[in-house]
Amino acid sequence: MSDSTPTATPDRPEALPAQSPPVDPVVTGAVGKGPAHGPGGTGRLSWWRGDGGEGARRNLGLIGVLVVLILIGVATRPDLYGDSGWVWNNILTILKLASVVGVVTVGMTFVIIGGGIDLSVGAIVAIAGVWCTTLATQSYGAGGMIFTALVVGLCVGLVNGLLVSYGKLVPFIATLAMMVAARGLAAEISDKQTQVSDNATINGIASTDLLGIPLLVYILVAVVAAGWVLLNRTTFGRRTVAVGGNPEAARLAGIDVRRHTVLLYALSGLCCGIAAIMLTAQATSAQAAMANLYELDAIAAAIIGGTLLSGGRGTIVGSLLGVVIFSTITNLFAINGLSTEAQNMVKGGIIVAAVLVQQFQFRSLTQFLGRNRLTTG
């Protein structure tokens, strides 16, 4: 008699092979591991609770913070917030205040998602602004000034990328050295003097309104929209996340990690060149000390927006909300006559709180409580 697999019959139930219990696709999606989104609302709820909805939850939380800040403003200055005209003008003031730092933050977000850091963005804005306002550059008109600012920012960013990628310097050290060197070069070019912009077209960027909204806000929106598309809808964005999440795995997947890193720092420098034109238009001048501590504001806004300092995760919309939150705090302190020192202390506390939130997520809390219930049981 030949060996054969027992056949399952009603009188021989022991011959039935062992089977895994059926997997509910809705339950699978609930933990964020599968794309199960049925026609009902359970799949969408699973997405919201899982990893896919983390960015949306964070952005919603940032909007809640903005609402709280507005309520604080209403409570502290009801005389101002009672005037609808003043409220609208104040919103435009906040957006104009956020425009320059917001453009810088877009480039910074890409660099941090890619696993780097750029401490030289403020200095790049300064050297681009000083270089584009020299008499020689201004003689070429507004086009020459804009071209110079963009090229200078792009070139300095490329140098940062080359030092980090091919020079194998730690990003912190490379960009710190560039911050010092660029400030020194800007002071040398300007002879430590303030260079006045005589170009009416450049100066008009800060004073021009379209449909009642400043042109600076339109520039910010355009840069944010371009950054969002680049990060979420292109191969470049997917490679940025891959490089920041695991550089070795990205290299094995065929991504040229070093070249991509150079491009990330070049993109950051390009954003700084755009910001230099915007800041020069606002001040109608440029000097070596301009854009002071912009690197800290940009890093802080990106962190508040959910960008991991270790790389591999971040959103452009979240970074924009982080910039708007800091601008709202500055505006809130200004209308209440509070000191800059107190404002800086509040900003520092917000940065620390944001980093702690990144390291101790709500999911970790629920897992901790679950383990405690099992232990006590």
KOLPA-511396 format. One record per residue (C-alpha): x, y, z; residue in three letters. Coordinates in steps of 0.02 Angstrom, whole numbers, plus 50000, padded with zeros to 5 digits. Layout:
N
XYZala/...
//
This chain:
377
500005000050000met/500715016849951ser/500795031650069asp/499495045050038ser/498845060350123thr/497315056450229pro/495715062250150thr/494555072650255ala/492895064050279thr/491465067450397pro/491915051950498asp/493755056750506arg/493835075050563pro/495585072550630glu/496215071350451ala/495805089550413leu/497385099750386pro/497785114050503ala/497185130650435gln/497485148650483ser/495975158550537pro/495255169750404pro/496005187050397val/494805201550404asp/495415214850281pro/494665228550387val/495615222550539val/497205221550436thr/496995239550383gly/496665244850561ala/498465242750609val/499065252450460gly/499875237750374lys/498725235150228gly/497765245350100pro/496105238250154ala/494855252250130his/493145245250104gly/491645254650041pro/491135258450218gly/491905270650340gly/492915257650435thr/494345257750310gly/494485276550316arg/494475276050505leu/495855263050502ser/496885274150388trp/496625288950504trp/497205278950655arg/498655270850564gly/500315277350499asp/499515284350342gly/498495296950440gly/499905302650553glu/500305317850446gly/498485322950438ala/498305321050626arg/499855331550656arg/499285345250536asn/497585345550620leu/498465347550787gly/499475362150718leu/497885370550658ile/497215368150834gly/498755377050902val/498425391550783leu/496625392550845val/497235393051025val/498445407150984leu/497055417050901ile/495935414551053leu/497345420751164ile/497475436151054gly/495595439051065val/495655437351254ala/497155448951278thr/496715462151149arg/494835462051120pro/494915480251065asp/495965475550914leu/495125459250869tyr/493445467850875gly/493905477450718asp/493665466250564ser/494745477650456gly/496185476450580trp/495995457450589val/496175455650400trp/497675467250395asn/498455457850541asn/498245441250449ile/499145448650298leu/500505455250414thr/500775437850487ile/500865430050314leu/502115443250255lys/503135440050411leu/503115421350373ala/503485422950187ser/505385424350188val/505685411450325val/504375400350243gly/505335399750080val/506945395450173val/506005382050272thr/505455373050114val/507265370050066gly/507725365650245met/506325352750251thr/507025343650101phe/508765343350176val/508165336750344ile/507055323550264ile/508585318150166gly/509535315150327gly/510535331350333gly/510505348450414ile/510935365750348asp/511535378750472leu/512095390750335ser/510415395950262val/510415412850348gly/512185416350288ala/511715410950111ile/510275423250112val/511485436750170ala/512825433650039ile/511535432049900ala/510715448249954gly/512355457649968val/512995451049802trp/511415455749708cys/511415473549777thr/513175478349727thr/513275493049607leu/513955481749470ala/512495469749486thr/511175483349500gln/511785490649336ser/511025475349249tyr/509295479249315gly/508035468549408ala/508375453249299gly/510225453849337gly/509905455649523met/508695440949529ile/509845430149423phe/511335434249534thr/510415430149695ala/509795413549628leu/511485408349557val/512435413249715val/511215403649825gly/511275388549710leu/513185388449702cys/513415389949890val/512165375849914gly/513125365249790leu/514725368149889val/513835362350046asn/513225346749958gly/514935342749888leu/515755344650059leu/514465333150138val/514345320050000ser/516075318849923tyr/517085327250061gly/516225315750187lys/516065329750314leu/514705329050445val/513285340550386pro/513335350050549phe/515185354150530ile/515125357750343ala/513665369750352thr/514305377750512leu/515935381750423ala/514955388450275met/513925399350390met/515485407850456val/516335409050287ala/514805415950197ala/514505429250328arg/516325434350316gly/516265435150126leu/514665445350133ala/515495457650251ala/517015458650136glu/515955461849981ile/514915475350066ser/516395482750160asp/515335480650317lys/514105493550250gln/512265492850211thr/511985492150023gln/510415501249967val/509355494049827ser/508935507549699asp/507935496249585asn/506085500749590ala/505555483749522thr/506445474149660ile/505855486049795asn/504085484849728gly/504015466149763ile/503695469849947ala/502425483749918ser/501425476249774thr/499715468749810asp/498695457649695leu/496835456349736leu/497215463649906gly/498545450649948ile/500415455049953pro/501505448149813leu/502655440749945leu/501255429150000val/500995423449820tyr/502845419449808ile/502745409249968leu/501225399749906val/502085396149739ala/503665389449824val/502655378949946val/501585371749805ala/503135367549703ala/503955359549854gly/502405349249892trp/502305342649714val/504165338949712leu/504095329349875leu/502455319949852asn/502235317549665arg/503965314849593thr/505345301949597thr/506485315049674phe/505355316149827gly/505265297249848arg/507145296049834arg/507335309849964thr/506295299950089val/507245284050048ala/508955292250069val/508455300050235gly/507645284150301gly/509035271950258asn/510485277850149pro/511235260550130glu/509595252850075ala/509345267249953ala/511085264049881arg/510725245649859leu/509095250349773ala/510085259549640gly/509965277449704ile/511535288149689asp/511485294149869val/512935306249853arg/512265314849699arg/510535316049774his/511245323849932thr/512125337049827val/510475340949741leu/509595342849909leu/510835355949970tyr/510765364649802ala/508885365549818leu/509065373149991ser/510275386049921gly/509075390349781leu/507695393549908cys/508895404950001cys/509205414649841gly/507325417449820ile/507205422750003ala/508655434949978ala/507675444249843ile/506125444749953met/507065450950106leu/508025463950005thr/506375470249936ala/505655471850111gln/507145481550179ala/507605490150013thr/509385485850062ser/510555471650105ala/511955469050230gln/513045455150298ala/512015453750458ala/510345450950370met/509345434950396ala/510145432450566asn/509635415950650leu/508515411250504tyr/509285393950512glu/508575391350686leu/506855397550635asp/506835386150483ala/507415370850580ile/506165374350719ala/504725376550596ala/505155360250509ala/505225350950675ile/503575358350731ile/502845352750565gly/503315334650598gly/504975332950506thr/506095320350593leu/507845326650632leu/508475309150594ser/507745310350419gly/506535299850319gly/504925308850362arg/504195326150343gly/502875336550255thr/502935353250168ile/501205358150232val/501725354250410gly/503275364950393ser/502225379350326leu/501055377850474leu/502575378150588gly/503165394450509val/501435402250526val/501355397050710ile/503005405550749phe/502485421050652ser/500845421450748thr/501775420150912ile/502895434750861thr/501375444950811asn/500485440450973leu/501955446251078phe/502105462250976ala/500285467750995ile/500395464351182asn/502025473951202gly/503005459051270leu/504885457651258ser/505855448251127thr/506725438451265glu/505075431151325ala/504615427051146gln/506245417451122asn/505955407651282met/504225402551222val/504925397251053lys/506265386951139gly/504965378251245gly/503915374351090ile/505435366751002ile/505825355551152val/504005350151164ala/503955345950978ala/505505335050990val/504815326151142leu/503205322751048val/504205315050906gln/505135303651025gln/503635298751132phe/502165296151016gln/500395292751073phe/500545275051007arg/502005272151126ser/500885278051267leu/499505265951221thr/500755251651205gln/501455256251376phe/499725256151455leu/499335239551368gly/500895231551438arg/500445238051612asn/498715230251600arg/499475213551550leu/500725214451693thr/499435218751825thr/498255205451756gly/
//
